[in-house]
Amino acid sequence: MLALWDLSVFGYLFFLVGLSVLAGATGALGIRAGAQAVPSLVCFYSVILAIYALVVGLVGAFSETGAFSPSDGVLGFIALLGFLVWLLAMGTTLVREPRAVVPAPPPPAQRESVTVCGDAE
């Protein structure tokens, strides 16, 4: 039974690292795209959650007790709650109707200089 508990704790650390990669990539891509697909608030939350989950996962890998411990630490539980909030925010963002994109006005027409035969100097 203890082996299964240790395996679940070890698996949770992999979950935190995977969450940090997924949330970080989503946030970075959303920020780079200029909030066209995902609102900027969700993008910044994704980046913050990615950094938090990575720190908790890496420090939790080396601690057996305390706040960073994956088995009884509160910071790992906060990372799980952050994941659930992120999942809800991304789900509602991706399901909603896309915003109407206003096309950019065309550039002003440039005047071409036309030369008539015999008028050129």
C-alpha positions as CSV (number, residue, x, y, z in Angstrom):
1,M,0.0,0.0,0.0
2,L,2.9,2.3,0.8
3,A,4.3,1.7,-2.7
4,L,1.1,2.9,-4.3
5,W,1.1,6.0,-2.2
6,D,4.7,6.8,-3.2
7,L,3.8,6.2,-6.8
8,S,0.9,8.6,-6.7
9,V,3.1,11.3,-5.1
10,F,5.7,10.7,-7.8
11,G,3.0,10.9,-10.5
12,Y,1.7,14.1,-9.1
13,L,5.1,15.7,-9.5
14,F,5.0,14.7,-13.2
15,F,1.5,16.2,-13.4
16,L,2.8,19.6,-12.1
17,V,5.6,19.6,-14.6
18,G,3.2,18.7,-17.5
19,L,0.8,21.4,-16.3
20,S,3.5,24.0,-16.3
21,V,4.6,23.1,-19.9
22,L,1.0,23.2,-21.2
23,A,-0.1,26.4,-19.4
24,G,3.2,28.1,-20.2
25,A,2.9,27.3,-23.9
26,T,-0.7,28.4,-24.0
27,G,0.0,31.6,-22.2
28,A,3.1,32.5,-24.3
29,L,1.3,31.7,-27.5
30,G,-1.7,33.8,-26.5
31,I,0.5,36.8,-25.5
32,R,2.5,36.5,-28.7
33,A,-0.7,36.3,-30.9
34,G,-2.0,39.6,-29.3
35,A,-5.0,38.1,-27.5
36,Q,-6.8,37.2,-30.7
37,A,-7.8,33.6,-29.7
38,V,-7.5,33.9,-25.9
39,P,-8.1,37.0,-23.8
40,S,-5.0,38.5,-22.3
41,L,-6.2,37.9,-18.7
42,V,-6.3,34.2,-19.3
43,C,-2.9,34.3,-21.0
44,F,-1.2,36.0,-18.1
45,Y,-3.0,33.7,-15.6
46,S,-1.6,30.8,-17.7
47,V,2.0,32.0,-17.4
48,I,1.7,32.7,-13.7
49,L,0.2,29.2,-13.1
50,A,3.0,27.7,-15.2
51,I,5.7,29.3,-13.1
52,Y,4.0,28.4,-9.9
53,A,3.4,24.8,-10.8
54,L,7.0,24.4,-12.0
55,V,8.4,25.8,-8.8
56,V,6.1,23.7,-6.6
57,G,6.8,20.6,-8.7
58,L,10.6,21.0,-8.7
59,V,10.9,21.9,-5.0
60,G,8.3,19.3,-4.1
61,A,10.5,16.6,-5.7
62,F,13.1,17.2,-3.0
63,S,11.0,17.7,0.1
64,E,9.2,15.0,2.1
65,T,7.5,17.2,4.6
66,G,6.4,20.8,4.8
67,A,4.4,23.1,2.6
68,F,6.1,22.0,-0.6
69,S,5.5,18.3,0.1
70,P,3.4,16.6,-2.6
71,S,1.7,14.3,-0.1
72,D,0.7,16.7,2.7
73,G,1.8,20.1,1.5
74,V,-0.7,22.9,0.9
75,L,1.1,24.4,-2.0
76,G,0.6,21.4,-4.2
77,F,-3.1,21.5,-3.4
78,I,-3.2,25.2,-4.4
79,A,-1.6,24.2,-7.7
80,L,-4.3,21.7,-8.2
81,L,-7.0,24.3,-7.5
82,G,-5.2,26.7,-9.9
83,F,-5.3,24.0,-12.6
84,L,-9.1,23.6,-12.1
85,V,-9.6,27.3,-12.4
86,W,-7.4,27.4,-15.5
87,L,-9.2,24.5,-17.0
88,L,-12.6,26.2,-16.4
89,A,-11.3,29.5,-17.8
90,M,-9.8,28.0,-20.9
91,G,-12.9,25.8,-21.5
92,T,-15.3,28.7,-21.4
93,T,-12.9,30.9,-23.5
94,L,-12.6,28.3,-26.2
95,V,-16.3,27.4,-26.3
96,R,-17.7,30.9,-26.6
97,E,-18.5,32.6,-29.8
98,P,-15.5,34.2,-31.6
99,R,-15.3,38.0,-31.5
100,A,-16.0,39.8,-34.7
101,V,-12.8,41.0,-36.3
102,V,-13.0,44.4,-37.8
103,P,-10.9,44.5,-41.0
104,A,-8.3,47.2,-41.4
105,P,-9.2,50.0,-43.7
106,P,-7.5,49.8,-47.1
107,P,-4.5,52.0,-47.6
108,P,-5.1,55.2,-49.5
109,A,-4.7,54.8,-53.3
110,Q,-1.4,56.1,-54.5
111,R,-1.3,58.4,-57.4
112,E,0.6,57.0,-60.3
113,S,2.4,59.4,-62.6
114,V,1.3,58.8,-66.1
115,T,3.4,60.2,-68.9
116,V,1.9,60.9,-72.2
117,C,4.0,60.5,-75.3
118,G,5.5,63.8,-76.2
119,D,4.8,65.5,-72.8
120,A,7.8,64.0,-71.0
121,E,10.6,66.5,-70.4
